[in-house]
Amino acid sequence: MDLPLFFISDIHLLLNPNGGEAGRQQRLFRFLDHVQASGGTLFIVGDLFDFWFEYKQVMPKVYFPFLTKLYALKESGTEINYLLGNHDYWVMDFITDTLMTNTYFDDISFEANGKKFYITHGDGLLSWDRAYRVLKRMLRNPLFVKSFRALHPNIGYAFANWVSRRGRHFVHTDEYNRRIVEDLLGFADERFAEGFDYLITGHYHQARQVERNGRHLLILGDWINYFTYGEFDGQSLILKTWET
Ligand SMILES: [Mn+2]
């Protein structure tokens, strides 16, 4: 795993691009160029796509510019690790074999330069999220996925669009965000007690870095409002903003 390590999440590339989408993607492409030039490793910590559902022979064409960009990055020799989120869990061989170096269906942990990392997309972590955890198990159930895949793609994607429009609430109150950080710190402290130095999560659409006795919780923000990323240079992990 080549240093530096870069962590991004919650880009939510749109199925129905709005006026700002091309510019947003160009900004992301410049970041990817930076990753390539640095000779480092990229971690995408979930919700790269606002919706990805792959079929045996079919995948969404709207993402073509991004897919070619990422494929070129991989072909140049950059390692791309993709941890699936709650918007882009339903991948097949195009993602796992063609586009990404490694794809992960669950949390991962590893050691780099003497530091122990725990990486999670983060959905379902909150202590009060019991109902969501049941829903998550259902949406990932192989029988459910098989049934959804049997629907015509136009029907499947129309349904996803409808769900996505209803669920778009990426800006929360300060009070709600503070409660989330507090709850995530409970989960982080458990990982720190196990010996992990860094807990990195996405999903919560807030950019925060909290230190606890030299160990760090990093909430990655997103590429909708924050344009943030985590960078580990071998010594320390820092939350940065791309093109401030
Ligand atoms: Mn998410």
Residues whose N, C-alpha, C, O or C-beta is under 5 A from the ligand:
A	BS01	MN	D47 G85 N86 D123 H203
